[in-house]
Amino acid sequence: MVRNNKQVKKVTVFIAVFPMLFFSCGKGIVSPSKLLEKYYGYLKKNDIESANTLWHDSFECGYKLVDWHFAPPLTDQVSLYASYERNVTVVRENENVALMKLDLISGEGDTLRLDYCAKKISDRWKLVNSPEIECANWDSVLIGDDIVVRHSPTYSYSKLFYSSLAALYGKAKILLGYEDGKKRQVFLVPSQAGVSFLSYSFKLIPSRSFSACGIVFSKYTLESRHRDMININARLAARELIHVVAFDIFGHDGYSVPLLREGLATYFCGTDGIPTEVCMSQAINMVDSIPSLSELLDLDVFYSHRNLYYGAAATFIDFLVNKYGWDKLKEIYKRSSSIEDFKISIESISSLDSLDVMWKNYIRGLHVEIPKTWRGMTDFEI
């Protein structure tokens, strides 16, 4: 945030689908504000194809528009933000620095103000200050002792929802607990299409900014007061919260191999509101249909049957924890910032092929207790 046009307030942000922007181009420098304006202009018009083209072209000329290593940001999740009105305002821009404000206004009138600061360093435009969220009037609820959940007063959330969210997050703290005593803020952000988690905290890791997580749950189910639906919502919310916290603790600029990233979230919270035990049971029942570990590292393969493979990834986490312990899992996760890094780190315990055989045998001997209300529902569509 700019103070008297002289000071830049640096924050570390990890945010749902907004891209981390790094500017550089072998064919000449392009104004960061113009790039932002063009990118969000496409999204505002819901012109996903043109925005995708901009993203791909940015790599051809040396830009790095987004910090995801494996796919453009414009997935079905991003279409949620097409419902926002966007206004880009240039505060100050010259040959060395660009300061911009971006207002996102939802259909309900809630506004997020995001501040971008780009600085030219050795002929490269680099984002040195990620978006800051201005929502001082939002309500707060403490989850555990280190997470403050903020939400717009447009929505109300039941005590049952928050108690369920706290319980699920509490389970994950065996692996993901913060140890510095500081509180982090996360935001439940409404839009016309759904709700997403955003998060930021001040100077946690000054050298790193990263993006995280997608749609949490729909507005319709959010407003439901039915106990089962609230529990489902809490699982969905906790899953995205685990993504955010894992990215903060383990780093990787918002990236790790999906086998670990999605496996960890499914292990603690299930997926799409479906409990972990049900997801893992389907993997047990269909173990012979699960590809090898090498194949599951292929993103197209992993996401082709996400319900089955998310459950399989959860059994992989369970396998690693039971055979090698939490500390080894943390070590592998920290060192798996890419597929190649994952292969190297996993070889500290076994070759990928040998580990695949051990994992599949582990699944065949695995038994999980299905919650009563979900029994008979382990064959959901894949």
C-alpha positions as CSV (number, residue, x, y, z in Angstrom):
1,M,0.0,0.0,0.0
2,V,1.3,3.4,-0.8
3,R,1.9,5.9,2.0
4,N,2.3,9.5,0.7
5,N,3.5,8.1,-2.6
6,K,6.8,7.2,-0.9
7,Q,6.5,4.2,1.2
8,V,5.5,0.8,0.0
9,K,4.0,-1.5,2.6
10,K,5.1,-5.0,1.8
11,V,2.9,-8.0,2.4
12,T,3.0,-11.6,1.7
13,V,-0.1,-12.8,0.1
14,F,-1.5,-16.2,-1.0
15,I,-4.6,-15.7,-2.9
16,A,-7.2,-17.9,-4.7
17,V,-7.1,-17.3,-8.4
18,F,-5.4,-13.9,-8.8
19,P,-2.1,-14.3,-10.7
20,M,1.3,-13.5,-9.3
21,L,2.6,-11.1,-11.9
22,F,6.3,-11.0,-12.9
23,F,7.0,-8.7,-15.9
24,S,9.8,-9.2,-18.4
25,C,9.9,-9.4,-22.2
26,G,12.7,-10.1,-24.6
27,K,10.7,-8.1,-27.3
28,G,10.6,-4.9,-25.2
29,I,9.2,-3.8,-21.9
30,V,5.4,-3.5,-21.7
31,S,3.6,-1.3,-19.1
32,P,2.6,-3.5,-16.1
33,S,-0.6,-1.5,-15.7
34,K,-1.5,-2.0,-19.3
35,L,-0.9,-5.7,-19.0
36,L,-3.1,-5.9,-15.8
37,E,-5.8,-3.8,-17.5
38,K,-5.8,-6.1,-20.6
39,Y,-5.8,-9.3,-18.5
40,Y,-8.6,-8.3,-16.2
41,G,-10.5,-6.7,-19.1
42,Y,-10.7,-10.1,-20.8
43,L,-11.9,-11.7,-17.6
44,K,-14.5,-8.9,-17.1
45,K,-15.9,-9.7,-20.5
46,N,-15.7,-13.5,-19.7
47,D,-13.4,-13.8,-22.7
48,I,-11.5,-16.8,-21.3
49,E,-10.0,-17.7,-24.7
50,S,-8.3,-14.3,-25.1
51,A,-7.1,-14.3,-21.5
52,N,-5.7,-17.8,-22.1
53,T,-4.0,-16.6,-25.2
54,L,-2.5,-13.6,-23.3
55,W,-1.2,-16.0,-20.7
56,H,0.4,-18.3,-23.3
57,D,1.9,-15.5,-25.3
58,S,3.4,-14.0,-22.1
59,F,5.7,-17.0,-21.9
60,E,6.7,-16.8,-25.6
61,C,8.0,-13.3,-25.0
62,G,9.5,-13.9,-21.6
63,Y,6.7,-12.7,-19.3
64,K,5.8,-14.7,-16.3
65,L,2.2,-13.8,-15.7
66,V,1.4,-16.4,-13.1
67,D,3.4,-18.5,-10.6
68,W,1.6,-21.8,-11.3
69,H,4.2,-24.1,-12.8
70,F,1.8,-26.5,-14.5
71,A,-1.3,-24.8,-16.0
72,P,-2.7,-21.4,-16.9
73,P,-4.9,-19.8,-14.2
74,L,-8.0,-19.8,-16.3
75,T,-9.8,-22.9,-15.3
76,D,-13.4,-23.4,-14.4
77,Q,-12.6,-22.0,-11.0
78,V,-11.4,-18.7,-12.4
79,S,-14.7,-18.2,-14.2
80,L,-16.2,-17.4,-10.8
81,Y,-14.3,-14.1,-10.8
82,A,-15.8,-13.1,-14.2
83,S,-18.8,-11.9,-12.2
84,Y,-16.8,-9.2,-10.5
85,E,-16.7,-5.6,-11.8
86,R,-13.1,-4.6,-12.1
87,N,-11.6,-1.1,-12.1
88,V,-7.8,-0.6,-12.6
89,T,-6.4,2.7,-11.4
90,V,-2.8,3.8,-12.1
91,V,-1.5,5.6,-9.0
92,R,2.0,6.2,-10.4
93,E,4.0,4.8,-13.2
94,N,7.4,5.6,-14.8
95,E,10.2,3.7,-16.3
96,N,11.2,2.1,-13.0
97,V,8.1,1.6,-10.9
98,A,4.4,1.1,-11.3
99,L,1.8,1.4,-8.6
100,M,-1.8,0.3,-9.3
101,K,-5.1,-0.2,-7.5
102,L,-7.6,-2.8,-8.6
103,D,-11.1,-2.8,-7.1
104,L,-13.2,-6.0,-7.4
105,I,-16.9,-5.4,-6.7
106,S,-19.1,-8.4,-6.3
107,G,-22.8,-8.6,-7.3
108,E,-23.7,-8.1,-3.7
109,G,-21.7,-4.9,-3.4
110,D,-18.8,-6.2,-1.4
111,T,-15.5,-4.7,-2.5
112,L,-11.9,-6.0,-2.4
113,R,-9.2,-3.4,-3.1
114,L,-6.0,-4.9,-4.3
115,D,-2.7,-2.9,-4.5
116,Y,-0.1,-3.9,-7.0
117,C,3.5,-2.6,-7.0
118,A,5.8,-3.6,-9.8
119,K,9.5,-2.6,-9.9
120,K,11.9,-2.7,-12.8
121,I,15.0,-4.7,-11.8
122,S,17.7,-5.4,-14.4
123,D,15.3,-4.9,-17.3
124,R,12.7,-7.1,-15.7
125,W,9.4,-6.0,-14.2
126,K,8.9,-7.9,-11.0
127,L,6.0,-7.7,-8.6
128,V,7.5,-6.6,-5.3
129,N,4.2,-6.1,-3.4
130,S,1.3,-8.5,-3.8
131,P,-2.4,-7.5,-3.3
132,E,-3.5,-6.2,0.0
133,I,-7.1,-6.9,0.9
134,E,-9.1,-3.9,2.4
135,C,-12.0,-5.2,4.4
136,A,-11.8,-3.7,7.8
137,N,-15.6,-4.1,8.4
138,W,-15.6,-7.9,8.0
139,D,-16.5,-10.1,10.9
140,S,-13.9,-12.4,12.5
141,V,-13.9,-15.9,14.0
142,L,-10.9,-17.6,15.6
143,I,-10.2,-21.1,14.4
144,G,-7.9,-23.0,16.7
145,D,-5.3,-20.6,18.1
146,D,-3.6,-19.4,15.0
147,I,-6.2,-18.8,12.2
148,V,-8.6,-15.9,12.1
149,V,-11.4,-16.4,9.6
150,R,-12.8,-13.2,8.2
151,H,-16.1,-13.0,6.2
152,S,-18.2,-10.3,4.6
153,P,-21.2,-9.1,6.7
154,T,-23.3,-10.0,3.6
155,Y,-23.2,-13.6,4.8
156,S,-23.8,-15.3,8.1
157,Y,-22.2,-18.5,9.2
158,S,-23.4,-20.8,11.9
159,K,-21.6,-21.8,15.1
160,L,-21.8,-25.4,13.9
161,F,-20.0,-24.6,10.7
162,Y,-17.2,-22.9,12.5
163,S,-16.9,-25.7,15.1
164,S,-16.8,-28.3,12.4
165,L,-14.2,-26.2,10.5
166,A,-12.1,-25.9,13.6
167,A,-12.3,-29.6,14.4
168,L,-11.1,-30.5,10.8
169,Y,-8.3,-28.0,10.9
170,G,-7.3,-29.2,14.3
171,K,-6.7,-32.7,12.9
172,A,-4.3,-31.3,10.3
173,K,-2.2,-29.4,12.8
174,I,-0.2,-32.6,13.5
175,L,1.5,-31.8,10.2
176,L,0.6,-28.2,9.5
177,G,0.7,-26.4,12.9
178,Y,2.4,-23.0,13.1
179,E,5.0,-22.7,15.7
180,D,5.7,-19.0,15.9
181,G,2.6,-18.0,17.9
182,K,1.4,-15.6,15.3
183,K,-2.2,-15.5,14.0
184,R,-2.9,-15.6,10.3
185,Q,-6.0,-14.2,8.6
186,V,-8.0,-16.0,6.0
187,F,-11.0,-14.6,4.1
188,L,-14.3,-16.2,2.9
189,V,-15.0,-14.1,-0.1
190,P,-18.5,-14.1,-1.7
191,S,-19.4,-13.7,-5.3
192,Q,-22.4,-14.3,-7.5
193,A,-21.2,-17.8,-8.3
194,G,-19.7,-19.1,-5.1
195,V,-17.3,-18.5,-2.2
196,S,-13.6,-18.7,-2.2
197,F,-10.8,-18.6,0.4
198,L,-8.3,-15.8,0.2
199,S,-5.5,-15.4,2.6
200,Y,-2.7,-13.0,3.5
201,S,-0.4,-12.3,6.4
202,F,2.2,-9.6,7.0
203,K,5.9,-10.4,6.4
204,L,5.6,-14.1,7.0
205,I,8.1,-14.9,4.4
206,P,9.2,-11.6,2.8
207,S,10.9,-13.2,-0.2
208,R,8.0,-15.2,-1.3
209,S,4.4,-14.6,-2.5
210,F,2.2,-17.4,-3.7
211,S,-1.2,-18.3,-4.9
212,A,-3.6,-20.9,-3.6
213,C,-6.9,-22.6,-3.7
214,G,-10.2,-22.5,-5.5
215,I,-13.9,-22.4,-5.0
216,V,-14.9,-23.6,-1.5
217,F,-18.7,-24.0,-1.7
218,S,-21.8,-22.6,-3.4
219,K,-23.8,-19.8,-1.9
220,Y,-26.9,-22.0,-2.0
221,T,-25.3,-24.6,0.3
222,L,-23.6,-22.0,2.3
223,E,-27.0,-20.6,3.4
224,S,-28.4,-24.0,4.2
225,R,-29.0,-24.6,7.9
226,H,-29.3,-28.4,7.5
227,R,-26.7,-30.1,9.8
228,D,-25.4,-32.5,7.2
229,M,-25.0,-29.8,4.6
230,I,-23.2,-27.6,7.1
231,N,-20.8,-30.5,7.8
232,I,-20.2,-30.9,4.1
233,N,-19.5,-27.2,3.8
234,A,-17.0,-27.3,6.7
235,R,-15.1,-30.2,5.0
236,L,-14.9,-28.2,1.8
237,A,-13.8,-25.1,3.6
238,A,-11.2,-27.0,5.7
239,R,-9.8,-28.6,2.6
240,E,-9.1,-25.2,1.0
241,L,-7.8,-23.9,4.3
242,I,-5.3,-26.8,4.4
243,H,-4.1,-25.9,0.9
244,V,-3.5,-22.3,2.1
245,V,-1.6,-23.3,5.3
246,A,0.4,-26.0,3.5
247,F,1.5,-23.5,0.9
248,D,2.6,-21.1,3.6
249,I,4.5,-23.7,5.6
250,F,6.0,-25.7,2.8
251,G,6.4,-23.0,0.2
252,H,6.8,-23.9,-3.5
253,D,5.1,-20.6,-4.5
254,G,1.7,-22.4,-4.3
255,Y,2.9,-25.5,-6.1
256,S,3.6,-29.1,-5.2
257,V,2.8,-32.3,-7.1
258,P,-1.0,-32.9,-7.0
259,L,-0.3,-36.4,-5.6
260,L,0.9,-34.7,-2.4
261,R,-1.1,-31.4,-2.5
262,E,-4.5,-33.0,-3.2
263,G,-3.6,-36.1,-1.3
264,L,-2.9,-34.1,1.9
265,A,-6.1,-32.2,1.7
266,T,-8.2,-35.3,0.9
267,Y,-6.5,-37.2,3.7
268,F,-7.7,-34.7,6.3
269,C,-10.9,-33.5,4.8
270,G,-12.1,-35.6,1.9
271,T,-13.1,-34.0,-1.4
272,D,-16.2,-32.2,-2.7
273,G,-17.8,-32.7,0.8
274,I,-17.3,-36.4,0.7
275,P,-15.6,-37.8,3.8
276,T,-12.0,-39.1,3.7
277,E,-13.1,-42.6,4.5
278,V,-15.4,-42.8,1.6
279,C,-12.8,-41.4,-0.8
280,M,-10.2,-44.0,0.4
281,S,-12.8,-46.8,0.3
282,Q,-13.3,-46.2,-3.4
283,A,-9.6,-46.4,-3.9
284,I,-9.5,-49.7,-2.0
285,N,-12.3,-51.1,-4.0
286,M,-10.8,-50.0,-7.3
287,V,-7.1,-50.4,-6.6
288,D,-6.5,-52.3,-9.8
289,S,-7.8,-49.3,-11.8
290,I,-5.3,-46.9,-10.1
291,P,-2.4,-46.0,-12.4
292,S,1.2,-46.2,-11.3
293,L,2.8,-43.4,-9.3
294,S,4.8,-42.4,-12.4
295,E,1.5,-42.1,-14.4
296,L,-0.2,-40.2,-11.6
297,L,2.5,-37.5,-11.8
298,D,1.1,-36.7,-15.3
299,L,-1.4,-33.9,-14.6
300,D,-3.8,-35.0,-17.4
301,V,-3.9,-38.4,-15.9
302,F,-4.3,-37.3,-12.3
303,Y,-7.2,-34.9,-13.0
304,S,-9.0,-37.2,-15.5
305,H,-10.7,-39.1,-12.7
306,R,-10.3,-36.8,-9.8
307,N,-12.7,-38.5,-7.4
308,L,-10.9,-41.8,-7.6
309,Y,-7.4,-40.4,-7.8
310,Y,-8.0,-37.9,-5.0
311,G,-8.9,-40.9,-2.8
312,A,-5.9,-42.8,-4.1
313,A,-3.7,-39.8,-3.3
314,A,-5.1,-39.8,0.3
315,T,-4.1,-43.5,0.6
316,F,-0.6,-42.6,-0.6
317,I,-0.4,-40.0,2.2
318,D,-1.7,-42.6,4.7
319,F,0.9,-45.1,3.4
320,L,3.8,-42.6,3.8
321,V,2.7,-41.6,7.3
322,N,2.3,-45.2,8.5
323,K,5.5,-46.5,6.9
324,Y,7.9,-43.6,7.3
325,G,6.3,-41.1,9.7
326,W,5.2,-37.5,9.7
327,D,8.7,-36.1,9.7
328,K,9.6,-38.0,6.5
329,L,6.4,-36.8,4.8
330,K,7.2,-33.2,5.7
331,E,10.7,-33.6,4.3
332,I,9.4,-35.1,1.0
333,Y,6.7,-32.4,0.7
334,K,9.2,-29.6,1.3
335,R,11.5,-30.9,-1.4
336,S,8.8,-31.6,-4.0
337,S,8.4,-28.2,-5.7
338,S,8.3,-29.9,-9.1
339,I,7.8,-33.4,-10.5
340,E,11.5,-33.9,-11.0
341,D,12.2,-32.7,-7.4
342,F,9.5,-35.1,-6.2
343,K,11.2,-38.0,-7.9
344,I,14.5,-37.1,-6.4
345,S,13.1,-36.7,-2.9
346,I,11.1,-39.9,-3.0
347,E,14.2,-41.8,-4.0
348,S,15.5,-41.1,-0.5
349,I,13.3,-43.9,0.6
350,S,12.8,-46.1,-2.5
351,S,12.7,-46.1,-6.2
352,L,9.4,-44.9,-7.7
353,D,8.6,-48.3,-9.1
354,S,9.3,-50.2,-5.9
355,L,7.3,-47.6,-3.9
356,D,4.4,-48.1,-6.3
357,V,4.3,-51.8,-5.6
358,M,4.5,-51.3,-1.8
359,W,1.8,-48.6,-1.9
360,K,-0.6,-50.8,-4.0
361,N,0.0,-53.7,-1.6
362,Y,-0.7,-51.4,1.3
363,I,-4.0,-50.3,-0.2
364,R,-5.1,-53.9,-0.7
365,G,-4.6,-54.5,3.0
366,L,-6.2,-51.3,4.1
367,H,-9.6,-51.1,5.9
368,V,-11.4,-47.9,6.7
369,E,-14.6,-47.4,8.7
370,I,-17.3,-45.7,6.6
371,P,-19.5,-43.2,8.6
372,K,-23.0,-44.6,8.9
373,T,-24.7,-41.9,6.9
374,W,-22.3,-42.6,4.0
375,R,-22.4,-46.4,3.9
376,G,-23.3,-47.8,0.5
377,M,-22.1,-44.6,-1.2
378,T,-18.5,-45.6,-2.2
379,D,-19.3,-46.0,-5.8
380,F,-20.0,-42.3,-6.7
381,E,-19.4,-41.2,-10.2
382,I,-15.8,-40.8,-11.4
